[in-house]
């Protein structure tokens, strides 16, 4: 059975612009992504996205709306990514 990783991503918008970050490490180094990260056991997706953005960017956000959950099979794992429109 393939390992599943559950993550959250924030599509942060402000003044007509959307924030994307560039990965600085790993297999996908230099690729562009929406900021976020792994959910912790027992954590809601909404709580995880607020926590992850605070940890990664030292910014407080407010998830405005759940957008979509992406399911994708990479060669070594299955990704479940919950995406939120945030400010």
PyMOL Python script that loads the backbone (N, CA, C, O; Angstrom):
from pymol import cmd

cmd.read_pdbstr("""\
ATOM      1  N   UNK A   1       0.844  -1.190   0.000  1.00  0.00           N
ATOM      2  CA  UNK A   1       0.000   0.000   0.000  1.00  0.00           C
ATOM      3  C   UNK A   1       0.888   1.252   0.000  1.00  0.00           C
ATOM      4  O   UNK A   1       1.902   1.308   0.695  1.00  0.00           O
ATOM      5  N   UNK A   2       0.491   2.240  -0.783  1.00  0.00           N
ATOM      6  CA  UNK A   2       1.252   3.479  -0.915  1.00  0.00           C
ATOM      7  C   UNK A   2       1.022   4.387   0.296  1.00  0.00           C
ATOM      8  O   UNK A   2      -0.100   4.505   0.788  1.00  0.00           O
ATOM      9  N   UNK A   3       2.082   5.020   0.764  1.00  0.00           N
ATOM     10  CA  UNK A   3       2.018   5.967   1.868  1.00  0.00           C
ATOM     11  C   UNK A   3       1.197   7.184   1.437  1.00  0.00           C
ATOM     12  O   UNK A   3       1.342   7.661   0.311  1.00  0.00           O
ATOM     13  N   UNK A   4       0.330   7.692   2.331  1.00  0.00           N
ATOM     14  CA  UNK A   4      -0.461   8.891   2.061  1.00  0.00           C
ATOM     15  C   UNK A   4       0.043  10.032   2.928  1.00  0.00           C
ATOM     16  O   UNK A   4       0.260   9.861   4.128  1.00  0.00           O
ATOM     17  N   UNK A   5       0.227  11.189   2.321  1.00  0.00           N
ATOM     18  CA  UNK A   5       0.607  12.393   3.035  1.00  0.00           C
ATOM     19  C   UNK A   5      -0.547  13.381   2.890  1.00  0.00           C
ATOM     20  O   UNK A   5      -0.999  13.672   1.782  1.00  0.00           O
ATOM     21  N   UNK A   6      -1.020  13.897   4.039  1.00  0.00           N
ATOM     22  CA  UNK A   6      -2.132  14.854   4.026  1.00  0.00           C
ATOM     23  C   UNK A   6      -1.588  16.238   4.384  1.00  0.00           C
ATOM     24  O   UNK A   6      -0.983  16.426   5.439  1.00  0.00           O
ATOM     25  N   UNK A   7      -1.812  17.195   3.495  1.00  0.00           N
ATOM     26  CA  UNK A   7      -1.281  18.543   3.674  1.00  0.00           C
ATOM     27  C   UNK A   7      -2.366  19.581   3.435  1.00  0.00           C
ATOM     28  O   UNK A   7      -3.459  19.277   2.959  1.00  0.00           O
ATOM     29  N   UNK A   8      -2.025  20.818   3.783  1.00  0.00           N
ATOM     30  CA  UNK A   8      -2.894  21.967   3.526  1.00  0.00           C
ATOM     31  C   UNK A   8      -2.105  23.004   2.736  1.00  0.00           C
ATOM     32  O   UNK A   8      -0.881  23.077   2.840  1.00  0.00           O
ATOM     33  N   UNK A   9      -2.814  23.806   1.944  1.00  0.00           N
ATOM     34  CA  UNK A   9      -2.181  24.868   1.171  1.00  0.00           C
ATOM     35  C   UNK A   9      -3.072  26.103   1.228  1.00  0.00           C
ATOM     36  O   UNK A   9      -4.299  26.006   1.206  1.00  0.00           O
ATOM     37  N   UNK A  10      -2.425  27.270   1.302  1.00  0.00           N
ATOM     38  CA  UNK A  10      -3.145  28.539   1.357  1.00  0.00           C
ATOM     39  C   UNK A  10      -2.931  29.312   0.062  1.00  0.00           C
ATOM     40  O   UNK A  10      -1.796  29.550  -0.350  1.00  0.00           O
ATOM     41  N   UNK A  11      -4.013  29.695  -0.563  1.00  0.00           N
ATOM     42  CA  UNK A  11      -3.956  30.610  -1.693  1.00  0.00           C
ATOM     43  C   UNK A  11      -4.233  31.982  -1.084  1.00  0.00           C
ATOM     44  O   UNK A  11      -5.384  32.387  -0.921  1.00  0.00           O
ATOM     45  N   UNK A  12      -3.146  32.689  -0.749  1.00  0.00           N
ATOM     46  CA  UNK A  12      -3.241  33.952  -0.023  1.00  0.00           C
ATOM     47  C   UNK A  12      -3.315  35.089  -1.030  1.00  0.00           C
ATOM     48  O   UNK A  12      -2.454  35.221  -1.900  1.00  0.00           O
ATOM     49  N   UNK A  13      -4.361  35.913  -0.902  1.00  0.00           N
ATOM     50  CA  UNK A  13      -4.510  37.034  -1.824  1.00  0.00           C
ATOM     51  C   UNK A  13      -4.557  38.348  -1.054  1.00  0.00           C
ATOM     52  O   UNK A  13      -5.058  38.429   0.068  1.00  0.00           O
ATOM     53  N   UNK A  14      -4.009  39.383  -1.713  1.00  0.00           N
ATOM     54  CA  UNK A  14      -3.986  40.723  -1.122  1.00  0.00           C
ATOM     55  C   UNK A  14      -3.766  41.722  -2.250  1.00  0.00           C
ATOM     56  O   UNK A  14      -2.834  41.576  -3.041  1.00  0.00           O
ATOM     57  N   UNK A  15      -4.611  42.724  -2.324  1.00  0.00           N
ATOM     58  CA  UNK A  15      -4.493  43.789  -3.334  1.00  0.00           C
ATOM     59  C   UNK A  15      -4.358  43.236  -4.758  1.00  0.00           C
ATOM     60  O   UNK A  15      -3.551  43.729  -5.546  1.00  0.00           O
ATOM     61  N   UNK A  16      -5.142  42.226  -5.076  1.00  0.00           N
ATOM     62  CA  UNK A  16      -5.146  41.664  -6.423  1.00  0.00           C
ATOM     63  C   UNK A  16      -3.963  40.761  -6.752  1.00  0.00           C
ATOM     64  O   UNK A  16      -3.802  40.354  -7.902  1.00  0.00           O
ATOM     65  N   UNK A  17      -3.134  40.442  -5.762  1.00  0.00           N
ATOM     66  CA  UNK A  17      -1.981  39.569  -5.982  1.00  0.00           C
ATOM     67  C   UNK A  17      -2.154  38.279  -5.196  1.00  0.00           C
ATOM     68  O   UNK A  17      -2.807  38.254  -4.153  1.00  0.00           O
ATOM     69  N   UNK A  18      -1.559  37.207  -5.712  1.00  0.00           N
ATOM     70  CA  UNK A  18      -1.598  35.904  -5.054  1.00  0.00           C
ATOM     71  C   UNK A  18      -0.173  35.496  -4.721  1.00  0.00           C
ATOM     72  O   UNK A  18       0.723  35.621  -5.555  1.00  0.00           O
ATOM     73  N   UNK A  19       0.040  35.004  -3.491  1.00  0.00           N
ATOM     74  CA  UNK A  19       1.361  34.618  -3.031  1.00  0.00           C
ATOM     75  C   UNK A  19       1.681  33.176  -3.409  1.00  0.00           C
ATOM     76  O   UNK A  19       0.890  32.270  -3.148  1.00  0.00           O
ATOM     77  N   UNK A  20       2.834  32.969  -4.021  1.00  0.00           N
ATOM     78  CA  UNK A  20       3.396  31.642  -4.253  1.00  0.00           C
ATOM     79  C   UNK A  20       4.809  31.661  -3.689  1.00  0.00           C
ATOM     80  O   UNK A  20       5.466  32.701  -3.693  1.00  0.00           O
ATOM     81  N   UNK A  21       5.277  30.518  -3.205  1.00  0.00           N
ATOM     82  CA  UNK A  21       6.620  30.429  -2.643  1.00  0.00           C
ATOM     83  C   UNK A  21       7.441  29.438  -3.454  1.00  0.00           C
ATOM     84  O   UNK A  21       6.899  28.525  -4.077  1.00  0.00           O
ATOM     85  N   UNK A  22       8.757  29.631  -3.439  1.00  0.00           N
ATOM     86  CA  UNK A  22       9.651  28.754  -4.181  1.00  0.00           C
ATOM     87  C   UNK A  22      10.339  27.816  -3.200  1.00  0.00           C
ATOM     88  O   UNK A  22      10.922  28.256  -2.210  1.00  0.00           O
ATOM     89  N   UNK A  23      10.264  26.507  -3.488  1.00  0.00           N
ATOM     90  CA  UNK A  23      10.867  25.504  -2.608  1.00  0.00           C
ATOM     91  C   UNK A  23      12.381  25.657  -2.606  1.00  0.00           C
ATOM     92  O   UNK A  23      13.002  25.877  -3.645  1.00  0.00           O
ATOM     93  N   UNK A  24      12.960  25.535  -1.418  1.00  0.00           N
ATOM     94  CA  UNK A  24      14.406  25.672  -1.287  1.00  0.00           C
ATOM     95  C   UNK A  24      15.116  24.366  -1.024  1.00  0.00           C
ATOM     96  O   UNK A  24      16.323  24.367  -0.782  1.00  0.00           O
ATOM     97  N   UNK A  25      14.397  23.232  -1.063  1.00  0.00           N
ATOM     98  CA  UNK A  25      14.999  21.947  -0.713  1.00  0.00           C
ATOM     99  C   UNK A  25      14.215  20.803  -1.335  1.00  0.00           C
ATOM    100  O   UNK A  25      13.126  21.004  -1.873  1.00  0.00           O
ATOM    101  N   UNK A  26      14.774  19.601  -1.259  1.00  0.00           N
ATOM    102  CA  UNK A  26      14.066  18.377  -1.633  1.00  0.00           C
ATOM    103  C   UNK A  26      14.001  18.105  -3.119  1.00  0.00           C
ATOM    104  O   UNK A  26      14.617  18.794  -3.932  1.00  0.00           O
ATOM    105  N   UNK A  27      13.230  17.070  -3.452  1.00  0.00           N
ATOM    106  CA  UNK A  27      13.090  16.618  -4.840  1.00  0.00           C
ATOM    107  C   UNK A  27      12.500  17.694  -5.751  1.00  0.00           C
ATOM    108  O   UNK A  27      12.776  17.707  -6.950  1.00  0.00           O
ATOM    109  N   UNK A  28      11.700  18.585  -5.199  1.00  0.00           N
ATOM    110  CA  UNK A  28      11.033  19.602  -6.006  1.00  0.00           C
ATOM    111  C   UNK A  28      11.647  20.988  -5.799  1.00  0.00           C
ATOM    112  O   UNK A  28      10.973  22.001  -5.985  1.00  0.00           O
ATOM    113  N   UNK A  29      12.928  21.030  -5.412  1.00  0.00           N
ATOM    114  CA  UNK A  29      13.642  22.287  -5.166  1.00  0.00           C
ATOM    115  C   UNK A  29      13.486  23.218  -6.371  1.00  0.00           C
ATOM    116  O   UNK A  29      13.548  22.785  -7.521  1.00  0.00           O
ATOM    117  N   UNK A  30      13.285  24.487  -6.085  1.00  0.00           N
ATOM    118  CA  UNK A  30      13.118  25.557  -7.062  1.00  0.00           C
ATOM    119  C   UNK A  30      11.748  25.573  -7.737  1.00  0.00           C
ATOM    120  O   UNK A  30      11.471  26.466  -8.538  1.00  0.00           O
ATOM    121  N   UNK A  31      10.896  24.608  -7.430  1.00  0.00           N
ATOM    122  CA  UNK A  31       9.531  24.623  -7.960  1.00  0.00           C
ATOM    123  C   UNK A  31       8.681  25.615  -7.177  1.00  0.00           C
ATOM    124  O   UNK A  31       8.997  25.951  -6.036  1.00  0.00           O
ATOM    125  N   UNK A  32       7.607  26.077  -7.792  1.00  0.00           N
ATOM    126  CA  UNK A  32       6.702  27.030  -7.154  1.00  0.00           C
ATOM    127  C   UNK A  32       5.511  26.306  -6.555  1.00  0.00           C
ATOM    128  O   UNK A  32       5.019  25.326  -7.116  1.00  0.00           O
ATOM    129  N   UNK A  33       5.048  26.798  -5.401  1.00  0.00           N
ATOM    130  CA  UNK A  33       3.927  26.166  -4.706  1.00  0.00           C
ATOM    131  C   UNK A  33       3.214  27.200  -3.850  1.00  0.00           C
ATOM    132  O   UNK A  33       3.743  28.273  -3.563  1.00  0.00           O
ATOM    133  N   UNK A  34       2.004  26.849  -3.452  1.00  0.00           N
ATOM    134  CA  UNK A  34       1.312  27.646  -2.454  1.00  0.00           C
ATOM    135  C   UNK A  34       1.836  27.225  -1.089  1.00  0.00           C
ATOM    136  O   UNK A  34       2.082  26.038  -0.873  1.00  0.00           O
ATOM    137  N   UNK A  35       2.016  28.163  -0.158  1.00  0.00           N
ATOM    138  CA  UNK A  35       2.562  27.798   1.146  1.00  0.00           C
ATOM    139  C   UNK A  35       1.586  26.945   1.940  1.00  0.00           C
ATOM    140  O   UNK A  35       0.371  27.028   1.758  1.00  0.00           O
ATOM    141  N   UNK A  36       2.135  26.132   2.815  1.00  0.00           N
ATOM    142  CA  UNK A  36       1.349  25.248   3.664  1.00  0.00           C
ATOM    143  C   UNK A  36       2.247  24.163   4.215  1.00  0.00           C
ATOM    144  O   UNK A  36       3.457  24.352   4.342  1.00  0.00           O
ATOM    145  N   UNK A  37       1.657  23.029   4.541  1.00  0.00           N
ATOM    146  CA  UNK A  37       2.455  21.935   5.080  1.00  0.00           C
ATOM    147  C   UNK A  37       1.601  20.801   5.581  1.00  0.00           C
ATOM    148  O   UNK A  37       0.391  20.759   5.360  1.00  0.00           O
ATOM    149  N   UNK A  38       2.264  19.869   6.268  1.00  0.00           N
ATOM    150  CA  UNK A  38       1.603  18.651   6.739  1.00  0.00           C
ATOM    151  C   UNK A  38       0.674  18.931   7.910  1.00  0.00           C
ATOM    152  O   UNK A  38       0.946  19.765   8.773  1.00  0.00           O
ATOM    153  N   UNK A  39      -0.428  18.203   7.903  1.00  0.00           N
ATOM    154  CA  UNK A  39      -1.366  18.248   9.018  1.00  0.00           C
ATOM    155  C   UNK A  39      -0.830  17.364  10.134  1.00  0.00           C
ATOM    156  O   UNK A  39      -0.185  16.350   9.869  1.00  0.00           O
ATOM    157  N   UNK A  40      -1.094  17.745  11.378  1.00  0.00           N
ATOM    158  CA  UNK A  40      -0.730  16.937  12.527  1.00  0.00           C
ATOM    159  C   UNK A  40      -1.914  16.058  12.910  1.00  0.00           C
ATOM    160  O   UNK A  40      -3.059  16.380  12.592  1.00  0.00           O
ATOM    161  N   UNK A  41      -1.641  14.954  13.592  1.00  0.00           N
ATOM    162  CA  UNK A  41      -2.693  14.019  14.012  1.00  0.00           C
ATOM    163  C   UNK A  41      -3.759  14.743  14.822  1.00  0.00           C
ATOM    164  O   UNK A  41      -3.438  15.485  15.750  1.00  0.00           O
ATOM    165  N   UNK A  42      -5.026  14.529  14.475  1.00  0.00           N
ATOM    166  CA  UNK A  42      -6.144  15.113  15.200  1.00  0.00           C
ATOM    167  C   UNK A  42      -6.423  16.571  14.889  1.00  0.00           C
ATOM    168  O   UNK A  42      -7.320  17.166  15.488  1.00  0.00           O
ATOM    169  N   UNK A  43      -5.679  17.156  13.972  1.00  0.00           N
ATOM    170  CA  UNK A  43      -5.807  18.573  13.650  1.00  0.00           C
ATOM    171  C   UNK A  43      -6.795  18.770  12.496  1.00  0.00           C
ATOM    172  O   UNK A  43      -6.807  17.980  11.553  1.00  0.00           O
ATOM    173  N   UNK A  44      -7.617  19.810  12.564  1.00  0.00           N
ATOM    174  CA  UNK A  44      -8.480  20.126  11.432  1.00  0.00           C
ATOM    175  C   UNK A  44      -7.649  20.812  10.356  1.00  0.00           C
ATOM    176  O   UNK A  44      -6.592  21.376  10.640  1.00  0.00           O
ATOM    177  N   UNK A  45      -8.131  20.760   9.133  1.00  0.00           N
ATOM    178  CA  UNK A  45      -7.421  21.407   8.030  1.00  0.00           C
ATOM    179  C   UNK A  45      -7.345  22.918   8.256  1.00  0.00           C
ATOM    180  O   UNK A  45      -6.319  23.531   7.959  1.00  0.00           O
ATOM    181  N   UNK A  46      -8.406  23.521   8.771  1.00  0.00           N
ATOM    182  CA  UNK A  46      -8.434  24.958   9.025  1.00  0.00           C
ATOM    183  C   UNK A  46      -7.377  25.356  10.057  1.00  0.00           C
ATOM    184  O   UNK A  46      -6.680  26.356   9.886  1.00  0.00           O
ATOM    185  N   UNK A  47      -7.262  24.572  11.123  1.00  0.00           N
ATOM    186  CA  UNK A  47      -6.260  24.862  12.149  1.00  0.00           C
ATOM    187  C   UNK A  47      -4.859  24.648  11.577  1.00  0.00           C
ATOM    188  O   UNK A  47      -3.952  25.436  11.846  1.00  0.00           O
ATOM    189  N   UNK A  48      -4.681  23.597  10.799  1.00  0.00           N
ATOM    190  CA  UNK A  48      -3.368  23.288  10.227  1.00  0.00           C
ATOM    191  C   UNK A  48      -2.867  24.405   9.314  1.00  0.00           C
ATOM    192  O   UNK A  48      -1.686  24.749   9.360  1.00  0.00           O
ATOM    193  N   UNK A  49      -3.741  24.978   8.487  1.00  0.00           N
ATOM    194  CA  UNK A  49      -3.275  26.001   7.559  1.00  0.00           C
ATOM    195  C   UNK A  49      -2.879  27.272   8.310  1.00  0.00           C
ATOM    196  O   UNK A  49      -1.893  27.914   7.948  1.00  0.00           O
ATOM    197  N   UNK A  50      -3.622  27.642   9.337  1.00  0.00           N
ATOM    198  CA  UNK A  50      -3.263  28.813  10.145  1.00  0.00           C
ATOM    199  C   UNK A  50      -1.919  28.567  10.837  1.00  0.00           C
ATOM    200  O   UNK A  50      -1.049  29.438  10.824  1.00  0.00           O
ATOM    201  N   UNK A  51      -1.744  27.392  11.438  1.00  0.00           N
ATOM    202  CA  UNK A  51      -0.499  27.052  12.135  1.00  0.00           C
ATOM    203  C   UNK A  51       0.685  27.021  11.177  1.00  0.00           C
ATOM    204  O   UNK A  51       1.735  27.593  11.471  1.00  0.00           O
ATOM    205  N   UNK A  52       0.525  26.359  10.039  1.00  0.00           N
ATOM    206  CA  UNK A  52       1.629  26.222   9.083  1.00  0.00           C
ATOM    207  C   UNK A  52       2.095  27.576   8.542  1.00  0.00           C
ATOM    208  O   UNK A  52       3.297  27.813   8.424  1.00  0.00           O
ATOM    209  N   UNK A  53       1.164  28.456   8.215  1.00  0.00           N
ATOM    210  CA  UNK A  53       1.551  29.761   7.680  1.00  0.00           C
ATOM    211  C   UNK A  53       2.231  30.597   8.760  1.00  0.00           C
ATOM    212  O   UNK A  53       3.177  31.331   8.473  1.00  0.00           O
ATOM    213  N   UNK A  54       1.758  30.491   9.988  1.00  0.00           N
ATOM    214  CA  UNK A  54       2.421  31.191  11.095  1.00  0.00           C
ATOM    215  C   UNK A  54       3.856  30.673  11.256  1.00  0.00           C
ATOM    216  O   UNK A  54       4.784  31.466  11.420  1.00  0.00           O
ATOM    217  N   UNK A  55       4.040  29.354  11.212  1.00  0.00           N
ATOM    218  CA  UNK A  55       5.379  28.764  11.365  1.00  0.00           C
ATOM    219  C   UNK A  55       6.299  29.101  10.195  1.00  0.00           C
ATOM    220  O   UNK A  55       7.458  29.460  10.404  1.00  0.00           O
ATOM    221  N   UNK A  56       5.799  28.992   8.978  1.00  0.00           N
ATOM    222  CA  UNK A  56       6.633  29.169   7.787  1.00  0.00           C
ATOM    223  C   UNK A  56       6.912  30.624   7.447  1.00  0.00           C
ATOM    224  O   UNK A  56       8.033  30.979   7.085  1.00  0.00           O
ATOM    225  N   UNK A  57       5.887  31.469   7.565  1.00  0.00           N
ATOM    226  CA  UNK A  57       6.006  32.842   7.074  1.00  0.00           C
ATOM    227  C   UNK A  57       5.910  33.898   8.172  1.00  0.00           C
ATOM    228  O   UNK A  57       6.094  35.087   7.910  1.00  0.00           O
ATOM    229  N   UNK A  58       5.622  33.464   9.405  1.00  0.00           N
ATOM    230  CA  UNK A  58       5.444  34.380  10.525  1.00  0.00           C
ATOM    231  C   UNK A  58       4.355  35.416  10.217  1.00  0.00           C
ATOM    232  O   UNK A  58       4.497  36.603  10.509  1.00  0.00           O
ATOM    233  N   UNK A  59       3.262  34.921   9.616  1.00  0.00           N
ATOM    234  CA  UNK A  59       2.135  35.748   9.218  1.00  0.00           C
ATOM    235  C   UNK A  59       0.856  35.086   9.717  1.00  0.00           C
ATOM    236  O   UNK A  59       0.707  33.867   9.636  1.00  0.00           O
ATOM    237  N   UNK A  60      -0.068  35.898  10.235  1.00  0.00           N
ATOM    238  CA  UNK A  60      -1.375  35.381  10.632  1.00  0.00           C
ATOM    239  C   UNK A  60      -2.322  35.497   9.448  1.00  0.00           C
ATOM    240  O   UNK A  60      -2.446  36.562   8.842  1.00  0.00           O
ATOM    241  N   UNK A  61      -2.991  34.392   9.121  1.00  0.00           N
ATOM    242  CA  UNK A  61      -3.972  34.411   8.034  1.00  0.00           C
ATOM    243  C   UNK A  61      -5.334  33.997   8.566  1.00  0.00           C
ATOM    244  O   UNK A  61      -5.465  33.489   9.679  1.00  0.00           O
ATOM    245  N   UNK A  62      -6.327  34.226   7.748  1.00  0.00           N
ATOM    246  CA  UNK A  62      -7.679  33.780   8.040  1.00  0.00           C
ATOM    247  C   UNK A  62      -8.182  33.031   6.813  1.00  0.00           C
ATOM    248  O   UNK A  62      -8.348  33.633   5.752  1.00  0.00           O
ATOM    249  N   UNK A  63      -8.427  31.720   6.940  1.00  0.00           N
ATOM    250  CA  UNK A  63      -9.008  31.003   5.803  1.00  0.00           C
ATOM    251  C   UNK A  63     -10.408  31.536   5.526  1.00  0.00           C
ATOM    252  O   UNK A  63     -11.285  31.460   6.387  1.00  0.00           O
ATOM    253  N   UNK A  64     -10.621  32.077   4.326  1.00  0.00           N
ATOM    254  CA  UNK A  64     -11.926  32.627   3.955  1.00  0.00           C
ATOM    255  C   UNK A  64     -12.874  31.545   3.472  1.00  0.00           C
ATOM    256  O   UNK A  64     -14.061  31.540   3.798  1.00  0.00           O
ATOM    257  N   UNK A  65     -12.320  30.625   2.684  1.00  0.00           N
ATOM    258  CA  UNK A  65     -13.177  29.649   2.017  1.00  0.00           C
ATOM    259  C   UNK A  65     -12.361  28.406   1.659  1.00  0.00           C
ATOM    260  O   UNK A  65     -11.234  28.509   1.174  1.00  0.00           O
ATOM    261  N   UNK A  66     -12.945  27.235   1.906  1.00  0.00           N
ATOM    262  CA  UNK A  66     -12.353  25.993   1.421  1.00  0.00           C
ATOM    263  C   UNK A  66     -12.538  25.970  -0.092  1.00  0.00           C
ATOM    264  O   UNK A  66     -13.645  26.196  -0.580  1.00  0.00           O
ATOM    265  N   UNK A  67     -11.476  25.701  -0.835  1.00  0.00           N
ATOM    266  CA  UNK A  67     -11.554  25.713  -2.292  1.00  0.00           C
ATOM    267  C   UNK A  67     -11.723  24.317  -2.873  1.00  0.00           C
ATOM    268  O   UNK A  67     -12.664  24.062  -3.625  1.00  0.00           O
ATOM    269  N   UNK A  68     -10.797  23.399  -2.518  1.00  0.00           N
ATOM    270  CA  UNK A  68     -10.798  22.086  -3.172  1.00  0.00           C
ATOM    271  C   UNK A  68      -9.817  21.165  -2.459  1.00  0.00           C
ATOM    272  O   UNK A  68      -8.851  21.631  -1.855  1.00  0.00           O
ATOM    273  N   UNK A  69     -10.060  19.865  -2.526  1.00  0.00           N
ATOM    274  CA  UNK A  69      -9.077  18.876  -2.078  1.00  0.00           C
ATOM    275  C   UNK A  69      -8.517  18.192  -3.311  1.00  0.00           C
ATOM    276  O   UNK A  69      -9.257  17.639  -4.124  1.00  0.00           O
ATOM    277  N   UNK A  70      -7.200  18.237  -3.437  1.00  0.00           N
ATOM    278  CA  UNK A  70      -6.491  17.617  -4.558  1.00  0.00           C
ATOM    279  C   UNK A  70      -5.991  16.253  -4.106  1.00  0.00           C
ATOM    280  O   UNK A  70      -5.385  16.134  -3.041  1.00  0.00           O
ATOM    281  N   UNK A  71      -6.241  15.232  -4.903  1.00  0.00           N
ATOM    282  CA  UNK A  71      -5.707  13.889  -4.675  1.00  0.00           C
ATOM    283  C   UNK A  71      -4.765  13.595  -5.833  1.00  0.00           C
ATOM    284  O   UNK A  71      -5.152  13.718  -6.995  1.00  0.00           O
ATOM    285  N   UNK A  72      -3.516  13.204  -5.520  1.00  0.00           N
ATOM    286  CA  UNK A  72      -2.540  12.972  -6.588  1.00  0.00           C
ATOM    287  C   UNK A  72      -1.574  11.870  -6.184  1.00  0.00           C
ATOM    288  O   UNK A  72      -1.082  11.847  -5.057  1.00  0.00           O
ATOM    289  N   UNK A  73      -1.308  10.962  -7.107  1.00  0.00           N
ATOM    290  CA  UNK A  73      -0.350   9.885  -6.863  1.00  0.00           C
ATOM    291  C   UNK A  73       1.009  10.246  -7.441  1.00  0.00           C
ATOM    292  O   UNK A  73       1.173  10.325  -8.659  1.00  0.00           O
ATOM    293  N   UNK A  74       1.984  10.466  -6.562  1.00  0.00           N
ATOM    294  CA  UNK A  74       3.381  10.589  -6.959  1.00  0.00           C
ATOM    295  C   UNK A  74       3.951   9.178  -7.024  1.00  0.00           C
ATOM    296  O   UNK A  74       3.295   8.249  -6.553  1.00  0.00           O
ATOM    297  N   UNK A  75       5.136   8.972  -7.584  1.00  0.00           N
ATOM    298  CA  UNK A  75       5.688   7.620  -7.660  1.00  0.00           C
ATOM    299  C   UNK A  75       5.843   6.931  -6.301  1.00  0.00           C
ATOM    300  O   UNK A  75       5.683   5.714  -6.203  1.00  0.00           O
ATOM    301  N   UNK A  76       6.157   7.710  -5.243  1.00  0.00           N
ATOM    302  CA  UNK A  76       6.444   7.098  -3.939  1.00  0.00           C
ATOM    303  C   UNK A  76       5.394   7.332  -2.863  1.00  0.00           C
ATOM    304  O   UNK A  76       5.503   6.779  -1.768  1.00  0.00           O
ATOM    305  N   UNK A  77       4.369   8.148  -3.157  1.00  0.00           N
ATOM    306  CA  UNK A  77       3.353   8.424  -2.146  1.00  0.00           C
ATOM    307  C   UNK A  77       2.101   8.998  -2.791  1.00  0.00           C
ATOM    308  O   UNK A  77       2.124   9.455  -3.934  1.00  0.00           O
ATOM    309  N   UNK A  78       1.010   8.965  -2.038  1.00  0.00           N
ATOM    310  CA  UNK A  78      -0.252   9.587  -2.450  1.00  0.00           C
ATOM    311  C   UNK A  78      -0.396  10.889  -1.665  1.00  0.00           C
ATOM    312  O   UNK A  78      -0.200  10.909  -0.450  1.00  0.00           O
ATOM    313  N   UNK A  79      -0.737  11.974  -2.359  1.00  0.00           N
ATOM    314  CA  UNK A  79      -0.916  13.281  -1.736  1.00  0.00           C
ATOM    315  C   UNK A  79      -2.398  13.621  -1.648  1.00  0.00           C
ATOM    316  O   UNK A  79      -3.131  13.507  -2.629  1.00  0.00           O
ATOM    317  N   UNK A  80      -2.828  14.040  -0.463  1.00  0.00           N
ATOM    318  CA  UNK A  80      -4.136  14.644  -0.253  1.00  0.00           C
ATOM    319  C   UNK A  80      -3.867  16.063   0.214  1.00  0.00           C
ATOM    320  O   UNK A  80      -3.300  16.269   1.287  1.00  0.00           O
ATOM    321  N   UNK A  81      -4.279  17.061  -0.600  1.00  0.00           N
ATOM    322  CA  UNK A  81      -3.985  18.458  -0.275  1.00  0.00           C
ATOM    323  C   UNK A  81      -5.285  19.267  -0.219  1.00  0.00           C
ATOM    324  O   UNK A  81      -6.005  19.378  -1.212  1.00  0.00           O
ATOM    325  N   UNK A  82      -5.569  19.826   0.956  1.00  0.00           N
ATOM    326  CA  UNK A  82      -6.748  20.654   1.173  1.00  0.00           C
ATOM    327  C   UNK A  82      -6.354  22.111   0.927  1.00  0.00           C
ATOM    328  O   UNK A  82      -5.447  22.622   1.584  1.00  0.00           O
ATOM    329  N   UNK A  83      -7.022  22.781  -0.005  1.00  0.00           N
ATOM    330  CA  UNK A  83      -6.652  24.139  -0.404  1.00  0.00           C
ATOM    331  C   UNK A  83      -7.692  25.143   0.088  1.00  0.00           C
ATOM    332  O   UNK A  83      -8.899  24.928  -0.020  1.00  0.00           O
ATOM    333  N   UNK A  84      -7.181  26.245   0.632  1.00  0.00           N
ATOM    334  CA  UNK A  84      -8.040  27.304   1.189  1.00  0.00           C
ATOM    335  C   UNK A  84      -7.693  28.649   0.564  1.00  0.00           C
ATOM    336  O   UNK A  84      -6.518  28.976   0.394  1.00  0.00           O
ATOM    337  N   UNK A  85      -8.718  29.430   0.221  1.00  0.00           N
ATOM    338  CA  UNK A  85      -8.546  30.838  -0.130  1.00  0.00           C
ATOM    339  C   UNK A  85      -8.373  31.561   1.197  1.00  0.00           C
ATOM    340  O   UNK A  85      -9.185  31.388   2.106  1.00  0.00           O
ATOM    341  N   UNK A  86      -7.333  32.363   1.319  1.00  0.00           N
ATOM    342  CA  UNK A  86      -7.026  32.995   2.610  1.00  0.00           C
ATOM    343  C   UNK A  86      -6.613  34.447   2.427  1.00  0.00           C
ATOM    344  O   UNK A  86      -6.166  34.862   1.357  1.00  0.00           O
ATOM    345  N   UNK A  87      -6.776  35.206   3.506  1.00  0.00           N
ATOM    346  CA  UNK A  87      -6.304  36.593   3.524  1.00  0.00           C
ATOM    347  C   UNK A  87      -5.432  36.791   4.747  1.00  0.00           C
ATOM    348  O   UNK A  87      -4.921  37.889   4.969  1.00  0.00           O
TER     349      UNK A  87
END
""", "prot")
cmd.dss("prot")
cmd.show_as("cartoon", "prot")
cmd.util.cbc("prot")
cmd.orient("prot")
